[in-house]
Each structure stands twice: as C-alpha cells, then as structure tokens.
Amino acid sequence: MSGEQSNIHGGGCLCGAVRFEIQGKPMFVHACHCTRCQQRSGSAFAVNLWIEESKVKMLSGELTNQGVLVDENGQSSESWSCASCGFGLFTCFHGAPAGSRFVRAGTLDEPAAFPPDVHIYTRSKQPWVTIPDDVPSFEGFYDLKETWPADSRERLRDMMSN
C-alpha cells in the first residue's frame, strides 16, 4: 500500500476556492487507463484515491455536480468540480459501495504521497505509457479480495456496514 508523510493531506482546486483534507491514507490508489478517465483528466490516465467519504473534510468552497457519465463498459459515475473554476476534484463511481469517494490525486498539495497501487483498464492505455514492473496491472478491473491488502478490505467492510 502506498505510503504517507502524515495523517492529513490537503488539496484543492486551481483557483483556491475549494480546499479539502483527506484524513489518513486511501484504501487503494488506481491509475485508470479507461477512455473516460483519459477524457476527464485530459491525459493518458487518471490517478484516483479510493477513500471513505467520511475521511474527506471540506474546508471551503462549493462543488458543482457535473452529472452522470457512462463509460465504454457501461459503468456510470458522477464528478464534482469547483463551482468557481470548474476544476474536477472528486468522482463517485456508481458501482462502488455507498460512502466511497474517489479523490483525484492531482488535486492534492503533494500528489506524490500516494503513487498507484494498481493500473486498471490497461487494454485502452496509450501505447507510449510504460507501467512499472512492480505495480500490478489489469486489462479491466480486478478481484478486490485478491488485490487489496487486508486492512483496506476491513475498512471497506466497515464502511459498507454503516
């Protein structure tokens, strides 16, 4: 699992209106290469921190829901952006358990604190992207029970039971 420097990590949007903190480390970090994440990020992939919504504390600013999008796999999601500058901050994947929040790693003040634990949907990755040999990768999604560390699976179970 990715390391961390401290228990609280700040983040925000481009204009500074939205500020938030994540408390603790994410349950898991995905580098997603699906075409929807490529479009949303404007890059080759998106890095999303899967964390409990209860561990994301809004400090300032207003969010705007960007609506529901459906990817090439038929999975739906919603994204939230800063109401002032439109910068994307969070995503909710409807296939994930309620209470999940996916924080875009690039919105953190120190995005390098949480490198990807896994690369997913690599079947649509850009051919010039090289995935490190020591990081698991999957053409689609993966079996969570086989891939996540035990402490993260326990946190997910706790979140789902609330």
C-alpha positions, 0 to 999 in steps of 0.5 A: 500500500502506498505510503504517507508523510502524515495523517492529513493531506490537503488539496484543492482546486486551481483557483483556491476556492475549494480546499479539502483534507483527506484524513489518513491514507486511501484504501487503494490508489488506481491509475485508470487507463479507461477512455473516460478517465483519459477524457476527464483528466485530459491525459493518458490516465487518471490517478484516483484515491479510493477513500471513505467519504467520511475521511474527506473534510471540506474546508471551503468552497462549493462543488458543482455536480457535473452529472452522470457519465457512462463509460465504454463498459457501461459503468456510470459515475458522477464528478464534482468540480469547483463551482468557481473554476470548474476544476474536477476534484472528486468522482463517485463511481456508481458501482462502488459501495455507498460512502466511497469517494474517489479523490483525484490525486492531482488535486492534492498539495503533494500528489506524490504521497500516494503513487498507484497501487494498481493500473486498471483498464490497461487494454485502452492505455496509450501505447507510449505509457510504460507501467512499472514492473512492480505495480500490478496491472489489469486489462479491466478491473480486478478481484478486490479480495485478491488485490487489496491488502487486508486492512483496506478490505476491513475498512471497506467492510466497515464502511459498507456496514454503516 
